[in-house]
Amino acid sequence: LFLSPTVTSGRAQVQQEPFLETTEGSGINISCSHPEKKLGYSIHVYRQLPGREPEFLALIARGSKDLPDISGRLWVSEDGQSSALWLRRPRRGDAAVYYCAQDP
C-alpha cells in the first residue's frame, strides 16, 4: 500500500514527506509541516486516487477531528506549525496522493 504525499501550496509553505508506504491494515501518519501558518488559518486535506480528481477530505484550524469516512483522524499541533492525518487501518483502496494545504 503506497501513500504518496507531496509538497503543495503556492509558495511551498506546506511541506510533506515525499513518499510513505505501509502494509494493508497497519495504521500510518501522514505528517505536514507549515511553520508559517497564521493564527486562524485552516489546514485543508485532500487525496487523489489514481486516475481521479483530488477529493476534499477535511479542514481544521486547531485541535483534532475524526474522519469516519476514511477511518482516520486529522490533528493540528497546538502551535499550528504541523499537522498529521492518521489512517487507522488503510486498505488497498486508500493508496493515493494525499495533500495538505493552508489558507492562502
DOLUMVEX-437961 format. One record per residue (C-alpha): x, y, z; residue in one letter; residue number from 1. Coordinates in Angstrom, 1 decimal. Each point is the difference from the previous one (the first is absolute). Layout:
N
+--------+--------+--------+----+-----+
:   east :  north :     up : aa :   i :
+--------+--------+--------+----+-----+
:      X :      Y :      Z :  A : NUM :
...
+--------+--------+--------+----+-----+
REM end
This chain:
104
+--------+--------+--------+----+-----+
:   east :  north :     up : aa :   i :
+--------+--------+--------+----+-----+
:    0.0 :    0.0 :    0.0 :  L :   1 :
:    1.6 :    3.2 :   -1.2 :  F :   2 :
:   -1.0 :    3.4 :    1.3 :  L :   3 :
:    1.7 :    2.8 :   -1.8 :  S :   4 :
:   -0.2 :    3.4 :    1.7 :  P :   5 :
:    1.6 :    2.9 :   -2.0 :  T :   6 :
:    1.0 :    3.5 :    0.7 :  V :   7 :
:   -2.9 :    2.3 :   -0.8 :  T :   8 :
:   -1.1 :    3.6 :    0.3 :  S :   9 :
:    0.8 :    3.0 :   -2.2 :  G :  10 :
:    3.3 :    0.9 :    1.7 :  R :  11 :
:    0.9 :   -3.3 :    1.6 :  A :  12 :
:   -1.2 :    1.3 :    3.4 :  Q :  13 :
:   -1.0 :   -3.6 :    0.8 :  V :  14 :
:    2.5 :   -2.8 :   -0.1 :  Q :  15 :
:   -0.7 :   -3.7 :    0.0 :  Q :  16 :
:    2.1 :   -3.2 :   -0.2 :  E :  17 :
:    0.3 :   -1.0 :   -3.7 :  P :  18 :
:   -1.0 :   -3.6 :    0.4 :  F :  19 :
:   -1.5 :   -2.4 :    2.7 :  L :  20 :
:   -0.7 :   -3.7 :   -0.1 :  E :  21 :
:   -1.9 :   -2.3 :    2.3 :  T :  22 :
:   -1.6 :   -3.4 :   -0.1 :  T :  23 :
:   -3.7 :   -0.4 :   -0.2 :  E :  24 :
:   -1.6 :    0.4 :    3.4 :  G :  25 :
:    3.0 :    1.6 :    1.7 :  S :  26 :
:   -0.7 :    3.6 :    1.2 :  G :  27 :
:    2.0 :    2.8 :   -1.5 :  I :  28 :
:    0.6 :    3.7 :    0.7 :  N :  29 :
:    0.4 :    2.4 :   -2.9 :  I :  30 :
:    1.7 :    3.1 :    1.4 :  S :  31 :
:    0.1 :    3.5 :   -1.3 :  C :  32 :
:    2.0 :    3.0 :    1.1 :  S :  33 :
:   -1.3 :    3.5 :   -0.4 :  H :  34 :
:    2.3 :    2.3 :    2.1 :  P :  35 :
:   -1.4 :    3.2 :   -1.5 :  E :  36 :
:   -3.7 :   -0.9 :    0.9 :  K :  37 :
:   -1.7 :    3.1 :    1.3 :  K :  38 :
:   -2.4 :    0.0 :    2.9 :  L :  39 :
:   -3.5 :   -0.8 :   -1.2 :  G :  40 :
:    1.1 :   -1.5 :   -3.3 :  Y :  41 :
:   -1.3 :   -3.5 :   -0.7 :  S :  42 :
:    1.8 :   -3.1 :   -1.3 :  I :  43 :
:   -1.8 :   -1.7 :   -2.9 :  H :  44 :
:    0.5 :   -3.7 :   -0.8 :  V :  45 :
:   -0.6 :   -1.7 :   -3.4 :  Y :  46 :
:    0.7 :   -3.3 :   -1.5 :  R :  47 :
:    0.3 :   -0.9 :   -3.7 :  Q :  48 :
:   -0.7 :   -3.6 :   -0.8 :  L :  49 :
:    1.7 :   -1.4 :   -3.2 :  P :  50 :
:   -1.7 :    1.4 :   -3.1 :  G :  51 :
:   -2.4 :    2.2 :    2.0 :  R :  52 :
:   -0.2 :    3.7 :    0.9 :  E :  53 :
:    1.1 :    1.1 :    3.4 :  P :  54 :
:   -2.7 :   -0.5 :    2.6 :  E :  55 :
:   -0.5 :    2.3 :    3.1 :  F :  56 :
:    0.3 :   -2.0 :    3.3 :  L :  57 :
:   -0.1 :    2.6 :    2.7 :  A :  58 :
:    1.1 :    3.4 :    1.4 :  L :  59 :
:    1.1 :    0.9 :    3.5 :  I :  60 :
:    1.5 :    3.1 :    1.6 :  A :  61 :
:    1.0 :   -1.6 :    3.4 :  R :  62 :
:   -0.5 :   -3.0 :    2.1 :  G :  63 :
:   -1.1 :   -3.3 :   -1.6 :  S :  64 :
:   -2.9 :   -1.6 :   -1.7 :  K :  65 :
:   -1.1 :   -3.5 :   -0.9 :  D :  66 :
:   -0.5 :   -0.8 :   -3.7 :  L :  67 :
:   -2.3 :   -3.0 :    0.1 :  P :  68 :
:   -0.4 :   -0.2 :   -3.8 :  D :  69 :
:    3.7 :   -1.0 :   -0.3 :  I :  70 :
:    0.5 :   -1.5 :    3.4 :  S :  71 :
:    2.4 :    2.7 :    1.0 :  G :  72 :
:    0.7 :    3.0 :    2.2 :  R :  73 :
:    1.4 :    3.4 :   -0.9 :  L :  74 :
:    2.0 :    1.9 :    2.5 :  W :  75 :
:    1.7 :    3.4 :    0.2 :  V :  76 :
:    2.7 :    0.8 :    2.6 :  S :  77 :
:   -0.7 :    2.6 :    2.7 :  E :  78 :
:    2.4 :    2.5 :   -1.6 :  D :  79 :
:   -1.6 :   -0.7 :   -3.5 :  G :  80 :
:    3.3 :   -0.7 :   -1.6 :  Q :  81 :
:   -0.6 :   -3.7 :   -0.8 :  S :  82 :
:   -2.8 :   -2.3 :   -0.7 :  S :  83 :
:   -0.6 :   -3.7 :   -0.6 :  A :  84 :
:   -2.5 :   -2.2 :   -1.7 :  L :  85 :
:   -0.2 :   -3.4 :    1.7 :  W :  86 :
:   -1.6 :   -2.9 :   -1.9 :  L :  87 :
:   -1.0 :   -2.7 :    2.5 :  R :  88 :
:   -0.2 :   -3.0 :   -2.2 :  R :  89 :
:    0.9 :    1.0 :   -3.6 :  P :  90 :
:   -1.2 :   -2.3 :   -2.7 :  R :  91 :
:    1.2 :   -0.5 :   -3.5 :  R :  92 :
:   -2.7 :    2.5 :   -1.2 :  G :  93 :
:    1.6 :    2.7 :    2.1 :  D :  94 :
:    3.2 :    0.0 :   -2.0 :  A :  95 :
:    0.1 :    3.6 :   -1.4 :  A :  96 :
:    1.8 :    3.3 :    0.0 :  V :  97 :
:   -0.9 :    1.9 :    3.2 :  Y :  98 :
:    0.3 :    3.8 :    0.0 :  Y :  99 :
:   -0.1 :    2.5 :    2.8 :  C : 100 :
:   -0.3 :    3.7 :   -0.7 :  A : 101 :
:   -0.6 :    3.1 :    2.0 :  Q : 102 :
:   -2.3 :    3.0 :   -0.5 :  D : 103 :
:    1.6 :    2.5 :   -2.5 :  P : 104 :
+--------+--------+--------+----+-----+
REM end
